Amino acid sequence: MKSGSTIFSCSKCDAQYSKWTGRCLECGSWSTIKETAAMAAQIKNLKDKKNSAPAGKTINFGNIIGQEVSRLKTGMDEFDRVLGGGLAPGGLTLLGGEPGIGKSTLVLQIASVLPTKVLYVSGEESAEQVKLRFDRLKLQPRQLEFLGETNLETICATIEHLSPSLAIVDSIQTIASVEVTGPAGNPTQLKAACAKLTETAKSTRVPIIIIGHVTKEGSLGGPKTLEHIVDTVLYLEGDKFHQFRILRAVKNRFGSTAEAGIFEMTGLGLKEVKNPSAAFLSGRGEPVPGSVITCLIAGSRPILLEIQALVTRTNFGYPQRRASGFDLNRLQVLIAVLAKRTGLPLESYDVFLNVIGGLKADEPAADLAVVLAIASALKSKNVPPDLVAFGEVGLGGEVRTVSQTERRLSEAQKMGLKYAVLPQTKELLKNSGLKIAHIKNVKEVVEKIIS
């Protein structure tokens, strides 16, 4: 090759260099730098070649008759809800999450519930170890076939031979192909394994679930590297020190990405939470300043949760702001708006915010409840325990309407709440049975609701 037509890349992390070095500066591995053809040289070679491929056969889209896909029900309604009704045939689903969050527990429960043949492939644990996990969870798998293998070609051949109703690969970073150089878990092996599993799933019509860990580095764990290849990407979120887990879809070719499934981690595995509002509001103590209930929309259903604020005079020159379950930058903005538009002396107070239950309140509808909780904590005035507040707060201090107001009010009434604080709206609200206080800005929140 001519000078400049080659590069040196790491076979473990795929980092690229202009010259050879003994150690990769990105991942720290030794003797992994290899000489490869540069991308520019590969593109130039493709441009020089004349295209000899025949034209493809097209189909008039108007002549295609839509058919309802027969999905595989997993037996867990919350899991099926996120998928859009169940596992689609031939679909490749990537389940990601931090280590210890409950990914393997979730797929083991699914494998034990299905009455049809399930293939469980593990490159990390032996059959005896998996059996111990089944016993600990008190699960009795009906038709489970176990394969302890890390060779990609063997795994795909086994899926084609058995033709199970579901195949589970735990986990993707332990799988390696003999046709690809590099150790298991590097980007090249991950992409090759995912591509081959996708081809196997499409040809056999067997739905496959693969598990990947989310690491601090990001892409090496699997999900971030493979999101564009698979059909569905699910993330199991939550704090492993809290009892609740949230299952979300960030990509779904067979359904919506707006749905969310809620589980509770117990000694016998993940338990479906049928009524999230009751679960998140359980255990509320006596009314204290800074405690406010808000209503968020998770997919197709509203969820009530409690937001707590603690405001104390700062002991140092620079006030602290801390948030758990809420975006810290957004909290800084809301504090600035509240101080500027209402005159509250928050510049000399520390503000701590917490969303109860480990759920992340990342919807703008939580802004009004956060402002109300901070003002209540600063003024040491209790907010009625049967009050719900939701609305988006702008930089001018105005409170804007949010979507699905009717559903939020209906959920609040169902849970026994009596009062609602929300922005003025032109939408004609039906009789919800709640006493509604319409406000225009955050100044009215302090003057009317708090004072």
C-alpha positions in Angstrom: 0.0 0.0 0.0 1.0 3.6 -0.5 2.1 5.7 2.4 -0.9 7.0 4.4 -3.2 4.2 3.1 -2.8 2.2 6.3 -3.6 2.9 10.0 -3.0 1.1 13.2 -6.0 0.0 15.3 -6.5 -1.7 18.6 -8.1 -5.2 18.3 -9.7 -4.8 21.7 -11.3 -1.3 21.8 -10.9 -0.3 18.1 -8.9 2.9 18.8 -6.9 4.1 15.8 -3.4 5.5 15.6 -1.2 6.9 12.8 1.8 4.8 13.9 2.4 1.6 15.8 2.7 1.6 19.5 3.2 -1.3 22.0 0.3 -0.2 24.3 -3.1 1.1 23.5 -3.6 4.5 25.0 -7.4 4.1 25.2 -7.9 0.7 26.9 -4.3 0.2 28.2 -3.9 -3.3 26.6 -0.5 -4.4 25.3 0.3 -5.9 21.9 -3.1 -5.3 20.5 -2.2 -2.7 17.9 -2.4 -4.1 14.3 -1.9 -2.6 10.9 -5.1 -2.3 8.8 -6.2 -0.6 5.7 -7.4 3.0 6.2 -11.0 3.8 5.6 -10.1 6.3 2.9 -8.1 3.6 1.0 -11.0 1.2 1.3 -13.5 3.8 -0.1 -11.1 4.7 -2.9 -10.9 1.0 -3.9 -14.7 0.7 -4.0 -14.9 3.9 -6.1 -12.5 2.5 -8.7 -14.4 -0.8 -9.1 -17.3 -0.8 -11.6 -20.6 -1.9 -10.2 -21.6 -5.2 -11.8 -24.5 -6.1 -9.5 -28.0 -6.6 -11.2 -30.8 -4.3 -10.3 -33.1 -5.4 -7.5 -36.8 -6.4 -7.8 -39.1 -3.8 -6.4 -42.6 -4.2 -4.9 -45.4 -1.7 -5.2 -46.1 -0.8 -1.6 -49.8 -0.2 -2.3 -50.2 -3.9 -3.2 -49.0 -5.1 0.2 -51.7 -6.3 2.5 -50.9 -5.6 6.2 -51.1 -8.6 8.5 -51.3 -8.8 12.3 -48.1 -10.3 13.7 -48.5 -13.2 16.0 -46.5 -12.3 19.0 -45.1 -14.6 21.7 -46.6 -13.7 25.1 -43.9 -14.0 27.8 -46.4 -14.3 30.7 -45.2 -11.0 32.3 -47.7 -8.3 31.4 -45.3 -5.4 32.2 -42.6 -6.9 29.9 -45.1 -7.5 27.1 -46.4 -3.9 27.5 -43.0 -2.5 26.8 -42.5 -4.7 23.8 -45.8 -3.7 22.3 -47.7 -6.9 23.0 -45.1 -9.6 23.2 -42.0 -10.8 21.4 -42.2 -10.5 17.6 -41.1 -13.6 15.6 -37.6 -13.2 14.3 -37.0 -10.2 16.4 -33.6 -9.5 18.1 -34.1 -7.8 21.5 -31.2 -6.3 23.4 -31.7 -6.0 27.2 -29.2 -3.6 28.8 -28.6 -2.4 32.3 -26.0 -1.9 35.0 -24.5 -5.1 36.6 -26.7 -6.4 39.4 -29.8 -4.5 38.4 -31.8 -7.7 37.6 -31.4 -8.5 33.9 -30.6 -12.2 34.3 -33.3 -12.6 36.9 -35.9 -11.1 34.5 -35.0 -13.5 31.6 -34.9 -16.5 34.0 -38.4 -15.7 35.1 -39.5 -15.4 31.5 -37.8 -18.7 30.6 -39.5 -20.5 33.5 -43.0 -19.2 32.7 -43.2 -20.1 29.0 -44.8 -23.5 28.4 -42.9 -24.0 25.1 -39.2 -24.9 24.5 -36.7 -22.2 25.5 -33.0 -22.2 24.8 -30.9 -20.5 27.4 -27.3 -19.8 26.4 -24.8 -18.7 29.0 -21.2 -17.9 28.5 -20.7 -16.8 32.1 -22.3 -19.5 34.2 -22.4 -23.2 34.2 -25.6 -25.3 34.3 -25.2 -25.9 38.0 -24.9 -22.2 38.7 -28.1 -21.5 36.7 -29.9 -24.3 38.5 -29.0 -22.7 41.8 -30.4 -19.4 40.7 -33.7 -21.2 39.7 -33.8 -22.8 43.1 -33.2 -19.5 44.9 -36.0 -17.9 43.0 -38.2 -21.0 43.5 -38.8 -21.3 39.8 -39.6 -24.5 38.0 -38.7 -24.3 34.3 -41.0 -26.4 32.1 -39.1 -26.9 28.9 -35.7 -25.2 29.3 -32.7 -26.3 27.3 -29.3 -25.1 28.6 -26.2 -24.5 26.4 -23.0 -23.4 28.0 -21.1 -22.1 25.0 -19.2 -18.9 23.9 -18.6 -19.9 20.3 -20.9 -17.9 18.0 -21.2 -20.4 15.2 -22.1 -23.2 17.7 -24.8 -21.1 19.3 -26.4 -20.2 15.9 -26.3 -23.8 14.8 -28.0 -24.9 18.0 -30.8 -22.4 17.5 -31.3 -23.6 13.9 -31.4 -27.2 15.1 -33.7 -26.9 18.1 -36.0 -24.2 16.7 -37.1 -23.1 20.2 -39.9 -20.6 20.8 -37.4 -18.3 22.4 -33.6 -18.1 22.7 -31.8 -16.2 25.4 -28.1 -15.3 25.2 -26.5 -14.2 28.5 -24.4 -12.2 27.7 -23.3 -10.8 24.4 -19.9 -9.7 25.5 -18.8 -13.3 26.3 -19.6 -14.5 22.7 -16.8 -14.7 20.1 -16.6 -15.8 16.5 -13.7 -17.8 15.1 -14.0 -15.8 11.9 -13.2 -12.5 13.6 -9.9 -11.5 15.2 -9.8 -10.1 18.7 -11.0 -11.2 22.1 -14.7 -11.5 23.1 -16.2 -8.2 24.1 -14.3 -5.9 21.8 -16.4 -3.8 19.3 -15.6 -6.0 16.3 -16.7 -9.2 18.0 -19.8 -7.5 19.4 -20.9 -6.3 16.0 -20.1 -9.7 14.3 -22.0 -11.6 17.0 -25.0 -9.3 16.8 -25.1 -9.5 13.0 -24.9 -13.3 12.9 -27.6 -13.6 15.6 -29.8 -11.2 13.6 -29.4 -13.3 10.5 -30.2 -16.5 12.5 -33.3 -14.9 14.1 -34.7 -13.8 10.7 -34.0 -17.1 9.0 -35.5 -19.3 11.8 -38.2 -16.8 12.9 -37.0 -17.5 16.5 -37.1 -14.4 18.8 -33.8 -13.9 20.5 -33.0 -11.9 23.7 -29.4 -10.9 24.2 -28.1 -9.3 27.4 -25.5 -6.6 27.6 -24.0 -4.7 30.5 -23.8 -0.9 30.7 -20.4 0.0 31.9 -18.9 3.4 32.9 -17.0 3.5 29.6 -20.3 3.1 27.6 -19.8 1.3 24.3 -17.7 -1.7 25.4 -20.6 -3.0 27.5 -22.7 -3.8 24.4 -25.9 -1.7 24.2 -24.4 1.5 22.9 -22.4 -0.4 20.3 -25.3 -2.5 19.1 -28.4 -0.2 19.2 -28.4 0.4 15.5 -28.2 -3.4 14.7 -30.9 -4.9 16.8 -34.7 -4.6 16.5 -35.5 -3.7 20.1 -33.4 -2.1 22.8 -34.7 -2.4 26.4 -33.1 -0.8 29.4 -33.7 -2.0 33.0 -33.2 1.1 35.1 -33.2 1.9 38.8 -31.0 2.0 41.8 -30.0 -1.5 43.0 -30.4 -0.3 46.6 -34.1 0.6 45.9 -36.8 -1.9 45.4 -38.3 -0.6 42.1 -37.1 -1.3 38.6 -38.2 0.5 35.4 -38.1 -1.2 32.1 -38.0 1.2 29.1 -37.7 0.7 25.3 -35.4 3.2 23.7 -35.8 1.5 20.3 -38.6 -0.7 19.1 -39.3 -1.6 15.5 -42.4 -3.6 16.4 -44.1 -1.1 18.8 -43.9 2.2 20.7 -41.0 3.4 22.7 -43.2 5.4 25.1 -44.3 2.5 27.3 -42.6 1.6 30.6 -42.9 -1.5 32.8 -42.5 -1.2 36.5 -41.2 -4.1 38.7 -40.4 -4.6 42.3 -37.3 -6.5 43.3 -38.2 -9.1 46.0 -36.5 -12.2 47.4 -38.2 -14.3 44.7 -37.2 -12.1 41.8 -39.0 -9.3 40.0 -42.6 -8.8 40.8 -44.9 -6.9 38.5 -46.4 -3.7 39.9 -49.9 -3.4 38.7 -50.7 -0.2 40.5 -47.6 2.0 40.5 -49.2 5.0 42.1 -50.2 3.1 45.2 -46.7 1.5 45.4 -44.9 4.8 45.2 -47.2 6.6 47.6 -47.1 3.8 50.2 -45.3 4.6 53.4 -45.9 8.3 53.5 -45.6 9.6 57.0 -47.1 12.7 58.7 -47.3 15.8 56.6 -44.0 17.8 56.6 -43.0 20.9 54.7 -41.5 20.2 51.3 -43.5 17.1 50.5 -45.6 17.3 47.3 -47.3 14.8 45.0 -47.0 15.1 41.3 -48.3 13.0 38.4 -46.1 11.8 35.5 -47.0 9.9 32.4 -45.0 6.7 31.9 -46.0 5.4 28.5 -49.8 5.0 28.4 -50.5 5.4 32.1 -50.2 8.1 34.7 -48.1 7.5 37.9 -48.3 9.5 41.1 -45.1 9.9 43.1 -43.8 12.1 45.9 -41.2 14.8 45.6 -39.4 15.9 48.8 -37.4 19.1 49.2 -35.2 20.1 52.2 -34.0 23.7 52.4 -31.5 24.7 55.1 -29.4 27.8 55.6 -25.9 27.4 54.1 -22.9 27.2 56.4 -20.5 28.3 53.7 -20.4 31.1 51.1 -21.6 28.9 48.2 -25.0 27.2 48.6 -25.2 23.5 47.8 -27.8 22.0 45.4 -28.3 18.2 45.4 -30.8 16.1 43.6 -31.7 12.4 43.5 -34.1 11.3 40.7 -34.2 14.8 39.2 -31.9 16.6 36.8 -29.5 18.8 38.7 -29.2 21.4 36.0 -33.0 21.7 35.8 -33.1 22.1 39.5 -30.6 25.0 39.3 -32.8 26.7 36.7 -36.0 26.3 38.8 -34.3 27.7 41.9 -33.1 30.7 39.9 -36.6 31.3 38.5 -38.1 30.9 42.0 -35.7 33.4 43.5 -35.9 35.9 40.7 -39.7 35.9 40.2 -40.8 35.6 43.8 -38.0 37.2 45.8 -37.3 34.2 48.0 -33.8 34.4 49.4 -32.7 31.0 48.1 -29.1 32.3 47.3 -28.3 31.8 51.0 -29.9 28.4 51.4 -28.9 24.8 50.6 -31.5 22.9 48.5 -31.8 19.1 48.5 -34.4 17.3 46.3 -35.4 13.7 46.3 -37.8 11.7 44.2 -39.2 8.9 46.4 -38.9 5.3 45.2 -35.8 5.6 42.9 -37.9 6.8 39.9 -36.5 9.5 37.7 -38.8 12.5 37.3 -37.5 13.7 33.9 -40.8 15.0 32.6 -41.4 18.8 32.5 -44.7 18.3 34.3 -42.8 17.8 37.6 -41.5 21.4 37.5 -44.5 22.8 39.4 -44.3 20.2 42.1 -40.5 20.9 42.6 -41.1 24.6 42.9 -44.0 24.0 45.3 -41.9 21.7 47.4 -38.9 24.1 47.6 -41.2 27.1 48.6 -43.0 24.9 51.1 -39.7 23.8 52.7 -38.3 27.3 52.8 -41.5 28.8 54.4 -41.9 25.8 56.7 -45.6 25.5 55.6 -47.2 22.1 55.0 -48.8 21.3 51.7 -52.0 19.3 52.1 -51.2 15.6 51.8 -54.1 15.0 49.4 -52.9 17.7 46.9 -51.4 17.0 43.5 -49.5 19.5 41.3 -48.1 19.3 37.8 -47.1 21.9 35.2 -44.1 23.2 33.3 -42.3 26.3 34.6 -40.7 28.7 32.1 -37.9 31.2 32.7 -40.3 34.0 33.0 -41.9 32.3 35.9 -45.0 31.3 34.0 -46.6 27.9 34.5 -47.5 26.2 31.2 -49.9 23.4 30.6 -48.8 19.8 30.0 -50.4 17.0 28.0 -53.0 14.5 29.2 -54.4 16.6 32.0 -57.6 14.6 32.2 -55.8 11.4 32.7 -53.6 12.8 35.4 -56.6 14.2 37.3 -58.5 10.9 36.9 -55.5 9.0 38.4 -55.3 11.5 41.3 -59.0 11.1 42.1 -58.7 7.3 41.9 -56.0 7.4 44.6 -58.2 9.5 46.9 -56.7 13.0 46.4 -58.9 16.0 46.8 -57.0 19.0 45.5 -55.1 19.8 42.3 -52.8 22.7 41.4 -52.3 23.2 37.7 -51.8 26.0 35.2 -54.7 27.7 33.5 -55.9 25.9 30.4 -58.3 26.5 27.6 -59.2 22.9 27.6 -62.6 22.2 29.1 -62.0 19.8 32.0 -64.7 17.3 32.9 -65.9 17.1 36.4 -63.0 15.2 38.0 -64.3 15.5 41.6 -61.2 17.5 42.6 -61.0 21.0 43.8 -58.8 22.7 41.2 -56.6 25.8 41.8 -55.5 27.4 38.5 -52.4 29.5 38.6 -50.5 31.6 36.1 -47.0 31.9 37.5 -44.7 30.8 40.4 -45.5 34.0 42.3 -49.1 32.8 42.6 -47.8 29.5 43.9 -46.1 31.3 46.8 -48.8 33.8 47.5 -51.9 31.6 47.1 -50.8 28.0 47.8 -48.0 28.4 50.3 -49.1 31.6 52.2 
